[in-house]
Amino acid sequence: MAKFDGIRMQDLIEVQDPDKNGGITLVFKEDRFLHIKIVDGKLVAESVPE
């Protein structure tokens, strides 16, 4: 799960539900984000920065 190493052990600051794209965004300190949405029936997550 190296994809999520950037947000591991970071403090969660805010949850945007729904976000501007119709999914959920978790906002962590140090400007780190986890965008979660459902695409074609599957859960898709993107960590920024990755």
MDTraj code that builds the backbone (N, CA, C; nanometers):
import mdtraj as md
import numpy as np

residues = "MET ALA LYS PHE ASP GLY ILE ARG MET GLN ASP LEU ILE GLU VAL GLN ASP PRO ASP LYS ASN GLY GLY ILE THR LEU VAL PHE LYS GLU ASP ARG PHE LEU HIS ILE LYS ILE VAL ASP GLY LYS LEU VAL ALA GLU SER VAL PRO GLU".split()
xyz = np.array([
    [0.0820, -0.1193, 0.0000],
    [0.0000, 0.0000, 0.0000],
    [0.0862, 0.1254, 0.0000],
    [0.1961, 0.1213, -0.0707],
    [0.2855, 0.2360, -0.0799],
    [0.2149, 0.3577, -0.1384],
    [0.1076, 0.3338, -0.2103],
    [0.0320, 0.4438, -0.2705],
    [-0.0174, 0.5432, -0.1656],
    [-0.0434, 0.4955, -0.0446],
    [-0.0999, 0.5803, 0.0601],
    [0.0017, 0.6199, 0.1670],
    [0.1290, 0.5992, 0.1428],
    [0.2312, 0.6342, 0.2411],
    [0.2308, 0.7832, 0.2757],
    [0.1916, 0.8695, 0.1819],
    [0.1909, 1.0130, 0.2061],
    [0.0907, 1.0576, 0.3110],
    [-0.0156, 0.9798, 0.3315],
    [-0.1175, 1.0195, 0.4292],
    [-0.1154, 0.9319, 0.5537],
    [-0.0321, 0.8314, 0.5535],
    [-0.0252, 0.7404, 0.6672],
    [0.0198, 0.8156, 0.7922],
    [-0.0539, 0.7996, 0.8998],
    [-0.0259, 0.8603, 1.0298],
    [-0.0410, 1.0136, 1.0294],
    [-0.1049, 1.0713, 0.9303],
    [-0.1312, 1.2148, 0.9270],
    [-0.2622, 1.2431, 0.9999],
    [-0.2741, 1.3601, 1.0598],
    [-0.3969, 1.3998, 1.1283],
    [-0.5035, 1.4380, 1.0264],
    [-0.6240, 1.3824, 1.0419],
    [-0.7374, 1.4154, 0.9564],
    [-0.7949, 1.5489, 1.0025],
    [-0.8090, 1.6427, 0.9080],
    [-0.8564, 1.7768, 0.9415],
    [-1.0027, 1.7972, 0.9019],
    [-1.0417, 1.7452, 0.7849],
    [-1.1760, 1.7720, 0.7331],
    [-1.2212, 1.6574, 0.6439],
    [-1.3533, 1.6358, 0.6396],
    [-1.4139, 1.5414, 0.5466],
    [-1.5124, 1.6197, 0.4619],
    [-1.4937, 1.6169, 0.3305],
    [-1.5840, 1.6850, 0.2378],
    [-1.6745, 1.5789, 0.1757],
    [-1.8026, 1.5790, 0.2147],
    [-1.8969, 1.4779, 0.1687],
    [-2.0281, 1.5439, 0.1332],
    [-2.0670, 1.5555, 0.0097],
    [-1.9905, 1.5189, -0.1099],
    [-1.8927, 1.6284, -0.1476],
    [-1.7906, 1.5907, -0.2195],
    [-1.6960, 1.6902, -0.2697],
    [-1.7438, 1.7405, -0.4055],
    [-1.6669, 1.8242, -0.4705],
    [-1.7089, 1.8850, -0.5974],
    [-1.7248, 1.7837, -0.7101],
    [-1.6671, 1.6628, -0.6956],
    [-1.6773, 1.5599, -0.7991],
    [-1.7800, 1.4527, -0.7645],
    [-1.8557, 1.4714, -0.6561],
    [-1.9583, 1.3767, -0.6181],
    [-1.9076, 1.2596, -0.5364],
    [-1.7846, 1.2654, -0.4930],
    [-1.7271, 1.1605, -0.4086],
    [-1.7052, 1.2139, -0.2686],
    [-1.6058, 1.1606, -0.2032],
    [-1.5678, 1.2043, -0.0687],
    [-1.4203, 1.2412, -0.0724],
    [-1.3846, 1.3503, -0.0081],
    [-1.2447, 1.3892, 0.0041],
    [-1.2084, 1.3991, 0.1510],
    [-1.1011, 1.3308, 0.1877],
    [-1.0459, 1.3409, 0.3224],
    [-0.9282, 1.4368, 0.3152],
    [-0.9291, 1.5398, 0.3993],
    [-0.8250, 1.6415, 0.3993],
    [-0.7386, 1.6202, 0.5233],
    [-0.6089, 1.6029, 0.5005],
    [-0.5134, 1.5810, 0.6078],
    [-0.4239, 1.7038, 0.6207],
    [-0.3510, 1.7130, 0.7327],
    [-0.2603, 1.8263, 0.7500],
    [-0.1491, 1.8175, 0.6455],
    [-0.0780, 1.9255, 0.6269],
    [0.0291, 1.9401, 0.5281],
    [-0.0227, 1.9288, 0.3845],
    [-0.1457, 1.9753, 0.3589],
    [-0.2063, 1.9777, 0.2252],
    [-0.2016, 1.8424, 0.1558],
    [-0.2464, 1.7399, 0.2247],
    [-0.2560, 1.6050, 0.1677],
    [-0.4037, 1.5681, 0.1606],
    [-0.4422, 1.5046, 0.0505],
    [-0.5820, 1.4729, 0.0264],
    [-0.5974, 1.3273, -0.0164],
    [-0.7123, 1.2684, 0.0159],
    [-0.7498, 1.1374, -0.0346],
    [-0.8878, 1.1523, -0.0960],
    [-0.8954, 1.1387, -0.2283],
    [-1.0218, 1.1492, -0.3014],
    [-1.0762, 1.0079, -0.3213],
    [-1.2019, 0.9857, -0.2846],
    [-1.2650, 0.8544, -0.2953],
    [-1.3955, 0.8706, -0.3733],
    [-1.4159, 0.7831, -0.4718],
    [-1.5406, 0.7852, -0.5476],
    [-1.5677, 0.6460, -0.6034],
    [-1.6887, 0.6263, -0.6533],
    [-1.7263, 0.4995, -0.7154],
    [-1.7330, 0.5218, -0.8658],
    [-1.6587, 0.4391, -0.9400],
    [-1.6560, 0.4456, -1.0864],
    [-1.6891, 0.3064, -1.1388],
    [-1.7951, 0.2964, -1.2162],
    [-1.8395, 0.1689, -1.2730],
    [-1.8559, 0.0613, -1.1663],
    [-1.9102, 0.0989, -1.0505],
    [-1.9364, 0.0046, -0.9435],
    [-1.8160, -0.0332, -0.8597],
    [-1.7008, 0.0298, -0.8848],
    [-1.5798, -0.0011, -0.8085],
    [-1.5324, 0.1234, -0.7337],
    [-1.4788, 0.1008, -0.6157],
    [-1.4256, 0.2083, -0.5336],
    [-1.2882, 0.2503, -0.5868],
    [-1.2722, 0.3796, -0.6136],
    [-1.1464, 0.4337, -0.6660],
    [-1.0964, 0.5378, -0.5679],
    [-0.9689, 0.5265, -0.5297],
    [-0.9084, 0.6214, -0.4360],
    [-0.7828, 0.6797, -0.4975],
    [-0.7652, 0.8103, -0.4798],
    [-0.6470, 0.8795, -0.5304],
    [-0.5896, 0.9649, -0.4171],
    [-0.4623, 0.9479, -0.3912],
    [-0.3939, 1.0230, -0.2875],
    [-0.3143, 1.1359, -0.3519],
    [-0.3293, 1.2577, -0.2987],
    [-0.2576, 1.3732, -0.3531],
    [-0.1815, 1.4374, -0.2400],
    [-0.0534, 1.4592, -0.2418],
    [0.0365, 1.4060, -0.3437],
    [0.0532, 1.2569, -0.3241],
    [0.0821, 1.1883, -0.4316],
    [0.0911, 1.0421, -0.4289],
    [0.2187, 0.9925, -0.3751],
])
top = md.Topology()
chain = top.add_chain()
for i, resn in enumerate(residues, 1):
    res = top.add_residue(resn, chain, resSeq=i)
    for name in ("N", "CA", "C"):
        top.add_atom(name, md.element.get_by_symbol(name[0]), res)
traj = md.Trajectory(xyz[None], top)
